[in-house]
Amino acid sequence: MSWAPLLVASAACYAIKLAGLSLPQRFLRDPRIQRTVPLLPVALLAALIATQTFATGTHLVLDARGAALAVAGVAVLLRAPFLVVVAAGAATAALVRLF
C-alpha cells in the first residue's frame, strides 16, 4: 500500500475542516445558511443508507437489505426501541436470504 494517497486524503480532510472554521461570522449569520446547515447530516446519512442498501459495486440491486431496511423503517415509525429495530431488520434479512 502506498502512503501517498492516504497522506493526500488526510491533508484534504484537514483543509476542508480548516476552511469551515475559517469562515467569517457574517457568512454564518445568513438565514439561508442557518436553515440549511442542520439538514446536511440528515441528507448525508440518507445518501449513505441508500448507497449501502441498494448498490453493489456500480450496480443497483434489490435484495434482502432492502426488505430489512423496510422492516426497520416500519419499526422506527412504530417507535420500537433501537434493539428491536436492529433485531427486526436482521431477522428479516436472514429470513429473506434463507428463502
CNS distance restraints for C-alpha pairs under 8 A (distance, minus, plus):
assign (resid   2 and name CA) (resid   6 and name CA) 7.62 0.50 0.50
assign (resid   3 and name CA) (resid   7 and name CA) 6.17 0.50 0.50
assign (resid   4 and name CA) (resid   8 and name CA) 6.12 0.50 0.50
assign (resid   5 and name CA) (resid   9 and name CA) 6.05 0.50 0.50
assign (resid   6 and name CA) (resid  10 and name CA) 6.09 0.50 0.50
assign (resid   7 and name CA) (resid  11 and name CA) 6.11 0.50 0.50
assign (resid   8 and name CA) (resid  12 and name CA) 6.13 0.50 0.50
assign (resid   9 and name CA) (resid  13 and name CA) 6.18 0.50 0.50
assign (resid  10 and name CA) (resid  14 and name CA) 6.19 0.50 0.50
assign (resid  11 and name CA) (resid  15 and name CA) 6.07 0.50 0.50
assign (resid  12 and name CA) (resid  16 and name CA) 6.19 0.50 0.50
assign (resid  13 and name CA) (resid  17 and name CA) 6.26 0.50 0.50
assign (resid  14 and name CA) (resid  18 and name CA) 6.06 0.50 0.50
assign (resid  15 and name CA) (resid  19 and name CA) 6.01 0.50 0.50
assign (resid  16 and name CA) (resid  20 and name CA) 6.34 0.50 0.50
assign (resid  17 and name CA) (resid  21 and name CA) 6.37 0.50 0.50
assign (resid  18 and name CA) (resid  22 and name CA) 6.06 0.50 0.50
assign (resid  19 and name CA) (resid  23 and name CA) 6.58 0.50 0.50
assign (resid  23 and name CA) (resid  27 and name CA) 6.80 0.50 0.50
assign (resid  23 and name CA) (resid  28 and name CA) 7.34 0.50 0.50
assign (resid  24 and name CA) (resid  28 and name CA) 6.86 0.50 0.50
assign (resid  25 and name CA) (resid  29 and name CA) 6.28 0.50 0.50
assign (resid  26 and name CA) (resid  30 and name CA) 6.78 0.50 0.50
assign (resid  27 and name CA) (resid  33 and name CA) 7.81 0.50 0.50
assign (resid  28 and name CA) (resid  33 and name CA) 6.33 0.50 0.50
assign (resid  28 and name CA) (resid  34 and name CA) 7.10 0.50 0.50
assign (resid  29 and name CA) (resid  33 and name CA) 7.19 0.50 0.50
assign (resid  29 and name CA) (resid  34 and name CA) 6.80 0.50 0.50
assign (resid  30 and name CA) (resid  34 and name CA) 6.34 0.50 0.50
assign (resid  31 and name CA) (resid  35 and name CA) 6.25 0.50 0.50
assign (resid  32 and name CA) (resid  36 and name CA) 6.12 0.50 0.50
assign (resid  33 and name CA) (resid  37 and name CA) 5.85 0.50 0.50
assign (resid  34 and name CA) (resid  38 and name CA) 7.44 0.50 0.50
assign (resid  35 and name CA) (resid  39 and name CA) 7.55 0.50 0.50
assign (resid  36 and name CA) (resid  40 and name CA) 6.82 0.50 0.50
assign (resid  38 and name CA) (resid  42 and name CA) 7.90 0.50 0.50
assign (resid  39 and name CA) (resid  43 and name CA) 6.37 0.50 0.50
assign (resid  40 and name CA) (resid  44 and name CA) 6.13 0.50 0.50
assign (resid  41 and name CA) (resid  45 and name CA) 6.01 0.50 0.50
assign (resid  42 and name CA) (resid  46 and name CA) 6.11 0.50 0.50
assign (resid  43 and name CA) (resid  47 and name CA) 6.17 0.50 0.50
assign (resid  44 and name CA) (resid  48 and name CA) 6.17 0.50 0.50
assign (resid  45 and name CA) (resid  49 and name CA) 6.15 0.50 0.50
assign (resid  46 and name CA) (resid  50 and name CA) 6.11 0.50 0.50
assign (resid  47 and name CA) (resid  51 and name CA) 6.16 0.50 0.50
assign (resid  48 and name CA) (resid  52 and name CA) 6.06 0.50 0.50
assign (resid  49 and name CA) (resid  53 and name CA) 5.93 0.50 0.50
assign (resid  50 and name CA) (resid  54 and name CA) 5.82 0.50 0.50
assign (resid  50 and name CA) (resid  55 and name CA) 7.73 0.50 0.50
assign (resid  51 and name CA) (resid  55 and name CA) 5.31 0.50 0.50
assign (resid  52 and name CA) (resid  56 and name CA) 7.77 0.50 0.50
assign (resid  53 and name CA) (resid  65 and name CA) 5.56 0.50 0.50
assign (resid  53 and name CA) (resid  66 and name CA) 6.07 0.50 0.50
assign (resid  53 and name CA) (resid  69 and name CA) 7.67 0.50 0.50
assign (resid  54 and name CA) (resid  60 and name CA) 5.71 0.50 0.50
assign (resid  54 and name CA) (resid  61 and name CA) 5.23 0.50 0.50
assign (resid  54 and name CA) (resid  62 and name CA) 5.94 0.50 0.50
assign (resid  54 and name CA) (resid  63 and name CA) 7.88 0.50 0.50
assign (resid  54 and name CA) (resid  65 and name CA) 7.50 0.50 0.50
assign (resid  54 and name CA) (resid  66 and name CA) 6.81 0.50 0.50
assign (resid  55 and name CA) (resid  59 and name CA) 5.63 0.50 0.50
assign (resid  55 and name CA) (resid  60 and name CA) 4.65 0.50 0.50
assign (resid  55 and name CA) (resid  61 and name CA) 5.58 0.50 0.50
assign (resid  56 and name CA) (resid  60 and name CA) 6.46 0.50 0.50
assign (resid  56 and name CA) (resid  61 and name CA) 6.64 0.50 0.50
assign (resid  62 and name CA) (resid  66 and name CA) 5.99 0.50 0.50
assign (resid  63 and name CA) (resid  67 and name CA) 7.06 0.50 0.50
assign (resid  64 and name CA) (resid  68 and name CA) 6.12 0.50 0.50
assign (resid  64 and name CA) (resid  92 and name CA) 7.53 0.50 0.50
assign (resid  64 and name CA) (resid  93 and name CA) 4.88 0.50 0.50
assign (resid  64 and name CA) (resid  94 and name CA) 7.72 0.50 0.50
assign (resid  64 and name CA) (resid  96 and name CA) 5.56 0.50 0.50
assign (resid  64 and name CA) (resid  97 and name CA) 6.20 0.50 0.50
assign (resid  65 and name CA) (resid  69 and name CA) 6.08 0.50 0.50
assign (resid  65 and name CA) (resid  93 and name CA) 6.11 0.50 0.50
assign (resid  66 and name CA) (resid  70 and name CA) 6.21 0.50 0.50
assign (resid  67 and name CA) (resid  71 and name CA) 6.26 0.50 0.50
assign (resid  67 and name CA) (resid  89 and name CA) 7.91 0.50 0.50
assign (resid  67 and name CA) (resid  92 and name CA) 6.79 0.50 0.50
assign (resid  67 and name CA) (resid  93 and name CA) 6.72 0.50 0.50
assign (resid  67 and name CA) (resid  96 and name CA) 7.74 0.50 0.50
assign (resid  68 and name CA) (resid  72 and name CA) 6.06 0.50 0.50
assign (resid  68 and name CA) (resid  88 and name CA) 7.56 0.50 0.50
assign (resid  68 and name CA) (resid  89 and name CA) 4.34 0.50 0.50
assign (resid  68 and name CA) (resid  90 and name CA) 6.55 0.50 0.50
assign (resid  68 and name CA) (resid  91 and name CA) 7.83 0.50 0.50
assign (resid  68 and name CA) (resid  92 and name CA) 5.24 0.50 0.50
assign (resid  68 and name CA) (resid  93 and name CA) 5.13 0.50 0.50
assign (resid  69 and name CA) (resid  73 and name CA) 5.97 0.50 0.50
assign (resid  69 and name CA) (resid  89 and name CA) 6.34 0.50 0.50
assign (resid  70 and name CA) (resid  74 and name CA) 6.31 0.50 0.50
assign (resid  71 and name CA) (resid  75 and name CA) 6.23 0.50 0.50
assign (resid  71 and name CA) (resid  88 and name CA) 6.71 0.50 0.50
assign (resid  71 and name CA) (resid  89 and name CA) 5.82 0.50 0.50
assign (resid  71 and name CA) (resid  92 and name CA) 7.16 0.50 0.50
assign (resid  72 and name CA) (resid  76 and name CA) 6.19 0.50 0.50
assign (resid  72 and name CA) (resid  85 and name CA) 5.18 0.50 0.50
assign (resid  72 and name CA) (resid  86 and name CA) 6.81 0.50 0.50
assign (resid  72 and name CA) (resid  88 and name CA) 6.29 0.50 0.50
assign (resid  72 and name CA) (resid  89 and name CA) 5.02 0.50 0.50
assign (resid  73 and name CA) (resid  77 and name CA) 6.23 0.50 0.50
assign (resid  73 and name CA) (resid  85 and name CA) 7.95 0.50 0.50
assign (resid  74 and name CA) (resid  78 and name CA) 6.21 0.50 0.50
assign (resid  75 and name CA) (resid  79 and name CA) 6.32 0.50 0.50
assign (resid  75 and name CA) (resid  80 and name CA) 5.44 0.50 0.50
assign (resid  75 and name CA) (resid  84 and name CA) 7.65 0.50 0.50
assign (resid  75 and name CA) (resid  85 and name CA) 5.54 0.50 0.50
assign (resid  75 and name CA) (resid  88 and name CA) 7.67 0.50 0.50
assign (resid  76 and name CA) (resid  80 and name CA) 5.70 0.50 0.50
assign (resid  76 and name CA) (resid  81 and name CA) 7.91 0.50 0.50
assign (resid  76 and name CA) (resid  85 and name CA) 6.53 0.50 0.50
assign (resid  80 and name CA) (resid  84 and name CA) 6.12 0.50 0.50
assign (resid  80 and name CA) (resid  85 and name CA) 6.30 0.50 0.50
assign (resid  81 and name CA) (resid  85 and name CA) 6.40 0.50 0.50
assign (resid  82 and name CA) (resid  86 and name CA) 6.30 0.50 0.50
assign (resid  83 and name CA) (resid  87 and name CA) 5.99 0.50 0.50
assign (resid  84 and name CA) (resid  88 and name CA) 5.90 0.50 0.50
assign (resid  85 and name CA) (resid  89 and name CA) 6.19 0.50 0.50
assign (resid  86 and name CA) (resid  90 and name CA) 6.09 0.50 0.50
assign (resid  87 and name CA) (resid  91 and name CA) 5.94 0.50 0.50
assign (resid  88 and name CA) (resid  92 and name CA) 6.05 0.50 0.50
assign (resid  89 and name CA) (resid  93 and name CA) 6.22 0.50 0.50
assign (resid  90 and name CA) (resid  94 and name CA) 6.15 0.50 0.50
assign (resid  91 and name CA) (resid  95 and name CA) 6.10 0.50 0.50
assign (resid  92 and name CA) (resid  96 and name CA) 6.09 0.50 0.50
assign (resid  93 and name CA) (resid  97 and name CA) 6.11 0.50 0.50
assign (resid  94 and name CA) (resid  98 and name CA) 6.05 0.50 0.50
assign (resid  95 and name CA) (resid  99 and name CA) 6.38 0.50 0.50
